């Protein structure tokens, strides 16, 4: 049931003709980087039943937890939904901050289906946990936002680092939160995003510990996924990002993970960056995924990977 602060919001509508909806195409012209062209069409040879089945489990309340390690091989995405009046400025913000907010898909106003990345999905029901804010007020948690969706709501899907974690596992470098069955630890940094309009916020990073000798290979693998935050932004001393060393045991979002002696914290850009911007902007209504509770698309991980030749493949060997 909707909380008092958000009960007045409702509804649904049409089909996007292109990766960017018509009303936003002009806004995006000649601005920074969008990755929507990487997923203009789904690979028809891929069996997408695993992704669809996982979304169905979520839709029926059978999975309400974090999504790392689930539906392996499929791209996961951060989610932001805003009224159309706020969507144009948020689009410009995302395009100016592609490391933290790599744009994968945008829906037409009112349409809860991200047609180009998951034709049978519903963004109102297919995410395990949503955070809802009105005018920047305290978060309300929901598992279904159908009653809050208006006919002018615009949904944004942004790339997520969970999309390359399977590649790291296959290469013998499994992320710690996956092996421990936890949510990834996420931290607010002292770096401000490039602003647009009232959207700015702090840059957010996710952290995975690795031995120093593994970092070059891990960085090379993740660098081939620019639509999923790409290479690490920093490793080593967290204080350089404004994160206290002792804070590694108490992340701002997600779960603390074990750091073994000699390991180094490695930091990647994180899509929760978008949520700090939305929180500061305090729009009349903002709906996001709860950190770590992502939307699973029908896009396969390799479709958002930059092509490399066989002898250059950082995951080979």
Secondary structure, 3 states (H helix, E strand, C coil): CCCHHHCCCCCCCCCCCCCCCHHHHHHHCCCCCCCHHHHCCCCCCCCCHHHHHHHHHHHCCCCCCCCCCCCCCEEEEEEEEEEHHHHHHHHHHHHHCCCCCCEEEECCCCCCCCCCCCCCCCCCCCCCCEEEECCCCCCEEECCCHHHCCCCEEEEEEECCHHHHHHHHHCCCCCHHHHCCCCCEEEEEEEECCCECCECCEEEEEEEEEEHHHHHHHHHHHHCCHHHCCCCCEECCHHHHCCCHHHHHCCCECCCCCCCCCEEEEEEECCCHHHHHHHHHCCCCEEEECCCCCEEEEEEHHHHCCCCCHHHCCCCC
